[in-house]
Amino acid sequence: MANFIENSSRAPELLESSFKTLITPAANFIAKLTTPGTAVVELLGDDEVVYGTFSLDTFNEEVESGLLTALPSKMKFNVTSGASSARFTITVVSKA
């Protein structure tokens, strides 16, 4: 099962609806730039803990987080740089 998130003018974006479908609190995250540019994106839990960081600088190249475990029930992404110059997608792939 995969869930798809795309950045928009609203930041940070909540990933809550995607996490409602996860059976176990473990997932791989795959990020990809959909326009040229750069972006540094943090995956934050509702406890403000950073669970992963993506440094995106190559157009259309997938960057995988690897398996993240013990995830909280609510997460969001936070763009720490490149927010106005780059658009990206994050795919959440659950591991059951």
N, C-alpha and C positions, 0 to 999 in steps of 0.2 A: 504494500500500500504506500502510495506517495502523496504528499500534499505539496501545494505550490503556493509560494508567496512572492509577490512582486512589490518593490518599493514604489512609493508614490510621493505626493507632496506632503502627506501626513507622516510625521515621525515623532516618536517611534511607533512602529506597526506592531500590533498585538498578534501573537500567533495562537491565541487561546483556542480558536475554532479548530485549528489543525491538531492541537494536542488532545482535544476531546476524543479523537478517533484512535489514539495510540493505545495499544493493549498493554504494553509494558513501558516503563519510563526509560526507554533507551531508543536512540535513533541516530541515523547518519544524517548530516546536513550537507547539501551540495549547493554551492553558490556559483553563479556565472554572471559576468558582465554582459549585458545585452546591448550596450552602446559603448563606444570608445571612451576611455577615461580611466580614473582610478577611484577606489573606494576602500576604506577600512571599516569593516562592519563587525560589531560585537553581538553575540547572542547572550542576552541577559535574562536571568530568571526573575520571578516576582520578588525575590529576596535581594535583588541587585547584584547577585554574584555573576561574574562573567564565565559562561560555560564554554565559550569558544570564540575565536577571532578569525575573520577572513580578511586577507589582504588581496584585493582584486586589482590587477593591473594589466591583464591580457584579455582583450575582447574575445568573447565566445569560448573561453577556456574554463572547464569545470574545476573547481577547487573543493575537495571533500574534507570534511572535518574528521572523518573516522568515527567509530562508534562512541557516542557519548552516553553515559549511564547515569542513573540516579537523577534524572531530570525533574524539575518542578512541574507542576500542573499548568502553570502559565509562564510563557516566555515572550520576549519581544526582541526586535533587533534595534540596535543603536548605531547610526552611521557617525563615526568619529571624524572622518575626513572624506572629502570628495563628494559630498551629498548633492551638490548642484551640478557636478560635471559628469556623473555616471549613474546609469540605471542598472539594476541587477535583479536576478531572481535567486530565491533560495528554495530548494526542494527538500522536504522532510521525508525521509524514508524510514518507516518504523521497522524494528526488528522484534519479531515475536519468538 
